[in-house]
Structure formats: structure tokens, C-alpha cells
Amino acid sequence: MHADLLFTGGPVLTPEGRTATAVAVTGDRVTAVGHDELRELAGPRTEVVDLAGRLLLPGFQDAHVHPVPAGLELTQCDLTGTTTAEDSVAAVRAYAEAHPGREWILGGGWSMEAFEGGTPTKELLDAVVPDRPVYLPNRDHHGAWVNSRALELAGIDRHTPDPADGRIERDASGAPSGTLQEGAMQLVGRLAPPATAADRLAALLHAQRHLHALGITAWQDALVGDFLGMDNPALAYLTAARDGSLTARVVGALWWDRERGAEQIPELVEKRAALSHGRFRAGTVKLMLDGVAENHTAALLDPYLDTCGCATANRGKSFIDPARLPAYVTELDALGFQCHFHALGDRAVRDALDAVEAARTANGPGDTRHHLAHLQVVHPDDVPRFARLGATANIQPLWAAHEPQMDELTIPFLGAERAGWQYPFGALLRSGARLAAGSDWPVSSPDPLQGIHVAVNRVEPGGDRPMFLPDERLTLAEALTAYTAGSAYVNHLDDTGRVAVGALADLVVLDRDPFAGPAEAIAETKVALTYVGGERVHAADE
């Protein structure tokens, strides 16, 4: 039989390495992997792609991403390109002037390092938008910048108590200063007008095009539900899956409402059935255990330090009661749910592993494939537990580098010893842990090749700062595996993530072979072609 699609003339990354130079695809599957002998499979209707020395590899998969909020932010007041307070304010001014009819100024993506202490003030916004409420989450979506009008509408003043899961930043007089952390974001966010169903669908499809252009053929949406005013993408996915416009393969992580307990589990079972259709499956539950280190809400075993290097009374926040977490995870595991943990601090990591261990003890081994995302600080005693428990380490490699947020807002408050426990990719892999990889977009760039560059070099692309914890570097092959087979594993997409006979033809052609160049040039690599099930979904020259 003739192939429908034939790649020839370039290195092919197979599970054994770059061991082939040709691949044939028939229908939606890889039907042959080899060398020049595959040319005999070319018929009059075969599309032949000359790799011309470029690398063919499995499609990338993002194991932790938020495409709908990202797509919406791209069409709102997008601050992701700003690096200073002045640039951020100027961007807000320009957007507000260009959209005089908008009732609210929404968007986000500002960088904490652009503002002293990582907390911008309401006065900066009041100077450019005094008459309309402004609500702008930062790039990690764990804090929001608001103006006086937004605070007024929400009734937030010096007498408003902090919510249990958040903090209102205040000035010296005790008045709200303009930054809301974690759960306090919802005090304003719940008042902002939600996007329409059409807006959310358009955002999903816009994001999908962008992700396909980066070689991403599948992903796990890390938040399907209602949280801190973010738009629930569930209906957008279901619509796209039913009408065929969802070309990617997507797993949805259903949001665990941290204000409730086990009584919500029957509802999650119903949502899993109702939302799973075609290329979208909702068989995962997202449990957000803590916050982030930069605003001191990541859960730590020992307290944060202050600016003088002395221990404080703050060990961060546990958003889900650690005493009850094992029972929740055990019940979810018994029902066949995968648990996707947000675990950033070492205490959150330990709590997640303890919960997985409880589930394994109660239910025995299973195929739920629980995974822990972010893993900024991991106590060395917990590193070997990942392999022992079969818990996958879901890494966001772009964060593992010296940059202002790391050097100014994190390391000084962790101290030297804990700072050395950050993003231990190499240690986890050496211990036998399985690695998956993702971006957390719109928190950071969704480009896998940028993340791979940092995983290999522990330096930002184009950066001139020292290498960050070089012993934790991965090889190029190891980093690529995390973004392909590793993420395919946590997504339960077992017939993807590899170039092999019988696998789905989710494939990417790069514009070069990054193995042939220096590691310092990995980030210069671009995606030329992307295929899902043998169908081309992106071509760089079109």
C-alpha cells in the first residue's frame, strides 16, 4: 500500500534516538519507520516532505497550560511584554484610550519585578484610568493590580479583613495599596464582567493556532472550572470538540473547589461524563495546594526569611487542609481520577506525595498517573519518593534560571540552602522519576523550545546571568522526552509521544536539527510543520 504522507531525508527522533531518516504515515498512524527503502511507499497521491536535514520528532505536549485565559488576555490589555513600571502604566493608558467604551479594563500579564517589592499601587492606575475599574492579574495569576475605582466597587477599605486564602496588600496607614494576593483577588475579580461563550470559544481557537505553531499537538488544561474570576473554558472545549474545530488532543483538569470538601466528588464524576467528548476528556482533578514563592504564599516546611535574613512567622499557605487531603486523593484515585497537584513549596510537595502514598496504600497500584506541577522547592528527602510512588514530576523549565523575579523576590527570602533545592530536574531524573513538561501559559511562554533551552542550559535564552544550579541540567534528549513521551504519559495518550509504527501521527518538523548545533543555540530553533493524526495543522511558510 502507498503511504498518504512520507517524510524523507532527515534525522528522525525515535525512542531509540536519531535512528531513522524516513517515516511513512497512512491514515492517522505511522506505518513505517526506516530509511531510503521507504521511498517505495510513495505513490501518485502521496505527499512527500523532504526534511532536508531537519529533525522530525513527536508532537510536543504541554502538561500544564491555560489556553483560554491566554487567548483572552491577548485580546485585552496585554502587559506580557512590559518589563518596567513605566512601560506597564503606558500600556494601560494606551489600551484605555483605545477602548473608551469598555466598562472595565481587563487583561494582565505584568511582571512582579517591574515594581518595588512586586506590588504595584493603585495610584499608578488612578493616574491613567481614574473613572473605570481596572483589574489586571500578574503573569503568574496569583496576584492582581487594581485601581481605586475597583476597590471602591468591591467595598474594600482599611477595615476589610484578609480572606483566609489571600492577602490585601496595604500601605503604612493600613489602607489597601492596590495589589490583591491569591484569594483576595476574587474580592474584585468576581465583579468583572465575564467573557461571553463566543469570546471563550474564539480565545480557545486563537490559542490553539498559536500552540500548533509552536509544535504542540496535545495539552492538559490545568484549570477547568470557576476560580478567582477566571473564565471557565469547559463549554468552549465541549463546543469545539463537538463541531470538530478542536484539532488538538486535550485533557481537562477539573477544578477542586478549595472552599469545599469531599461532598463535591459526585459532582466531579458527573462533570467527567458530561464534558468528555471527542478529542477532549475531563478525567483529571486539579488540586491547588499552595501559592507562589514571590508573594510568600508557597507552602514551606520552614519559615520564609525577612530582608535581614531572619526567620519570620510565615510558612506560606495551604489552600487545602493537609490533614484531609489524603482522604480526598484516595477517594478520587479509587474512582479513576488522575490528580494534578499545584505544589510549589517543599511543604506542598510533601503533602501531595503523602496523599499519593495514602491512595496507593489504600487502593493498591493503579493507572491514575498522578502528577505534581511546578516543584520549585523540593526537600532532598522527597526527591526519591516520586519514583517510589509512581508520581510524575511535571516541570516548567523556563522558570529554572536566574532572572529578576528569582534573584530579587525569591532567593533572598528562601536562604542559601533552600535556594539550592529549586527545580531539581536532574536529581529527580537520576532518582528514577518520570518527567513531564509544560509552560503554565500565560504565566510564561508556551514555546517548548524555549523551555527546553533552559532545561538544558539553566540560563534564559539570550540571558547573560550565571548558570542556575548547573547540576540540575538535563540533556537535550532528556528535555525533549519530557515534552513528548513524558507529557503523553500523564495525558494518558499512550499512542502518542513517540515516532514508532502504530503510533498516532502527531508529528513536528523543526527548521533544523538542534542536536547538530551547540546547546546555547537551542532557543533559535523554530517549528516548520505540525501534524495531528497525519493532518497538517501548521506550516511556517503559510
Secondary structure by P-SEA (a helix, b strand, c coil): ccccbbbccbbbbccccccccbbbbccccccccccccccccccccccccccccbbbbcbbbbccccaaaaaaaaacccccccccaaaaaaaaaaaaaaccccccbbbbbccccccccccccaaaaaaccccbbbbbbcccccbbbbcaaaaaaacccccccccccbbbbbccccccccccccccccccccccccccaaaaaaaaaaaaaaaaaaccccccccccccccccccaaaaaaaaaaaccccbbbbbbccccccccccaaaaaaaaaaacccccccccbbbbbcccccccccccccbbbbccccccccccccccccccaaaaaaaaaaaabbbbbbbcccaaaaaaaaaaaaaaaaacccccccccccccccccccccccccccccccccccccccccccccccccccccaaaaaaccaaaaaaaabbbbbbbcccccccccaaaaaaaaacccccccccccccccccccaaaaaaaacaaaaaaacccccccccccccccccccccccccccccccccccccbbbccccccccccc
